[in-house]
Amino acid sequence: MTGRVYNTARWKRLRALKLSIQPLCEPCSRRGRLVQARHVDHVVSIASGGDPFPPLSDLMSMCASCHSIKTNAKDRAGGKGVSAKGCDSDGLPFDPAHPFLNREAHRATLVCGPPGAGKTTYVHRHRKSGDLVVDFDALAIAISGETSLKRASPAELIPFICEARDALIARLRRRHDLRHAWVIVAAPKRADRHPLAESIDARVVMLDVDPDECERRILGDQRRDGCRDRHVEAVRAWWNEYEPERTHTPLEGRESVARQPAGTKGTQLVPVLARDWGF
């Protein structure tokens, strides 16, 4: 069946179109090398159940060397499964199917975004019984016994809340038997979220919700009585510092670009942590 596909006029037209749009080897380009592509590869091979004539996004322009490596690694029995070696400047593997990027293989999830983005709601929708949830606001309420966020985090309690949170993070870095852990943070910058995610073996979920929508949610949240202005300011500060991921990976799950404020650039992800552990 596979051989017949490659001999059809339909495949030849599809191959030519892909090479005309992306004439360079895509794996080499991710490593900063400009190499002319000679092959068009099915991201999911036909033998593995892939569409023989998929959309262009499911095809990859490749040089002969990269195509051979990918075929031997993924499309043949006994292959190791990693078709592109090396990492980018953010420390993420070039191969989007690398085990490091396998969300099920991670022991934790780092849920990031500005105040009002819905981080707590996201975790509650996805967590399962027995999971650990590290949430600054929840810790503040638990430690203080209050229900209002303003009363739950007066200045004199902040050091205790931070130490409780940091102790949980430190424990996650050691061997544990949890099914999964969820850590809710702000982390607008890549340099802040990636080291934390790596240290606790976490995938990253980015909730980069439009600042106007965050403000609307904050103004309607009764728990924020007395601290709404401070939280609205924190939203604007978060967006001023925000550094989106440079490339989309299976870690994140793409969001609608329409949610991004005008004038900003970068991939939208759903789906990380300021250096001062801003939550």
N, C-alpha and C positions, 0 to 999 in steps of 0.2 A: 504494500500500500504506500509506504513512504517513498519508495523510488518512483512510483507513478505520479505522486504529487509534484515532485520536483521537475518532472518532464512536461507538466501541463503549461499551456499558455497563460492560464490564470496566475500560477505561481511565478512565472517569469516576469509578468507585469508587476506583480506585488513586490518581487525582489528588486526590480529596477526602480520602482517608486521609492522604496525604503533607502536605497543607496543614493538616490538623487537628493533626498531630504537630509540624510545623515551619511555623508561619504567617508567619514572618519571612523576608525575603530572606537567603539564606545568604552570598552574597558581600558584601553590605552589612554583615552582622553581623560578619564577619571584620575589617571596617574600622572597627568601633565604631559603626555607624549602625543604627538600628532602623527598618526600612522593611517595610511589609506586602508579602508575596509575592502576586502575581497569576497567576504561571505555574509550572508544574512541568516541569522540563527533564530529558531523558535525558542523563546524564553522557556516555555514548557514544551518539551519535545512531543512530536506526534506519537511516538511509541509510548509516552507516558500519559496519553489521553488529551494532548493539546490540540487545539483547532488547527487543521492544516492550512487554513487561510485566515489567520487572525487579524485583528486591527494592528496598525503599525506600532502601537505602543507595546504590543506583545511580541515584537520582532526586535532583533538587535544586530546592528552592523558590526562586523568583527573582522580583524585581520586573520590570516591563516593560523598564526601561533595561538592567539586567544581562542579561536574557534576549536582548535584541536584540544586545548586544555579543558575547555568547557565540556566538550563531547566526552572526553575520557573521564572527567570527574563526575558528571551528572547523568549522562545518557547511556552509559555502559555499565554492565554488571561489575561490581567490585570497586566502582569509583568512590573517591573520598568525599564527594559532595561539595567541595569548595572549589569554585571555578576561577576565582580571581584572588591572587595573593596580595597582601599589603593593606594599609589603612590610609585614610585621608588625614588632613591636618587636624581634624577633631578627634582622631583616634578611632573612627568608625571603619569597619571593614569595607573594602571596595565591593565585595560580593554581597548583594542584597539578601542572598539566601544563607549567609554565613550563620553558623549556630549561635554566635553572639547576639544576632539580631532576632533570634527566635523568641517571640514573646512568651511562649509557654515554657521556655527553658529558664526564664528569669525567676528569681525568688522574690522579687519586689517590683513595685511600680512607683515611679516618681511622678506625681501629678502636679503640674506647674501652671501658674497663671496669675493674673492680677486679682486684687480683691473683687468679689462679685462675679468672678468668671464661672462659678459653679463647680469648683474643685471638690468640695464636700459632697455635693449632689452626685457628681460623677462616681466618686468612690462608693457611695452608698448603693448606687445602681449596680456596681460590678463586684463588690466584695462578696465573700461567702462566709458562712458561719465559721468562726475560728480564726479568721484572718486578723492580723494586727493592723490597726490604723493609727498613724502618728499625725496628729492634727493639733497645731498650736492653739487654735481657738477651743477645741474640745478639752485639751489639757488645762487651759486657763479656767474654764467653767468647772472642771472636775476638782481642781486644786482650791478654787475660791469658794465653791458652793453656790455661786451666783448664776443667773440666767442671762443677764445683760453682758455683752462683750465689754462695755466700758467699765462696769463694776468688777468684771472678772479679771481684768488685767491692769490694776493700778501699778504705778511705778515700783512700789516695794515688792510686788509679787513677780515682776518680770524675770528677775534672776532665777527664781525657783522654777518658773515655767520653762525657761530656756534650758536649765540643767536637767529637768525631767525629759524634755525632748531629746537633748543631746545624749542622754544615757540610753534612751531607746535606740537611737541611731547607732551608737557604739555597740550595743548588744547585737544589732542586725549584722554588724561586720564580722561577728564570730559565728561559729557553727550553730545552727538552730534547726528545729524540726517543724517550723511553721509551714503551712501550705503556701501562704503568700502574705506579704506585708505591703501596705500602702502608705506612702509618705507624701504629705501635702505641703508644698512649699511655693515660693514666689519665683525665684530664679529666672530673671529676665535674660541673663547672660549665659552663653554657652560655656564659658570658662568656669562658671560656678556650678552648673548642673551636671556636666559630664563627669567630673571627678567624684561627686557624690554618688551618681548613678553607678559608676564603676565600682566604688568601694562597697556598695551593698548589693551588687549584682542586680541592678534594676533596669527596666526599660523606662523610657521617658514618654509621658503623655503631656502634650502641650495644649492648654486651653487659652488660646490667644483671642479672647472675646473683645469685640469692639468696645472702646472706653465709654462711649455713650450708653451702650447696653449695660455695662458694669455699673455705671452711675445710677441708671434706672433701677436696677436690682437693689443696690445699696440703699437708695432712698425709700424703697418699699419694704425693707427688712427691719422688723421691729426690734430684733436683737441688737441692732446697731444704734439704738437710741443713744444720743449723747456723743457718738464718735463717728457720725456719718461724714462730716466735713474732712476729718483726718483720713478716712478710708477713700474718699473721692480723690483727695490729693495723692494718695498712694497709688491709685490707678494711673493717674497721669504720669507720675514718676516712673512707674513700671514700664509704660509704653515708651517713655523717653530713653530707657536703657535697653529695651528689648532687642535681642539678637536672635532672629529665627534660625532654624537649622539650615545649613547650606544645601543639603540635599534631602529628599524624602526617603525614608527607610521604613521597613515594616515595623519599626519600633513605635511609630507614631500614628498612623492612620490619618489621611489627609482631611482637612477641613475646607469649607468653602472660602475661596479667596475674597468673596463679596463681604466677608466679615472683617476684613482687614481695613483699618482706617486709610483714607485717601492719603497718598504721598509716601506710604511705607512699601517696602519691597520684601520679597522673600517667600519661601514656601510656607503655607499655612498647615499647621500640624495639630492633631489632637493627641486631639490629640493628635521651672525647673528651679533656683535657689540663689539668692544673692549671697555675697561673701559674708555678710553679717547674718546669714540665716534668716532673711526676711520671709515671713510667712504670710 
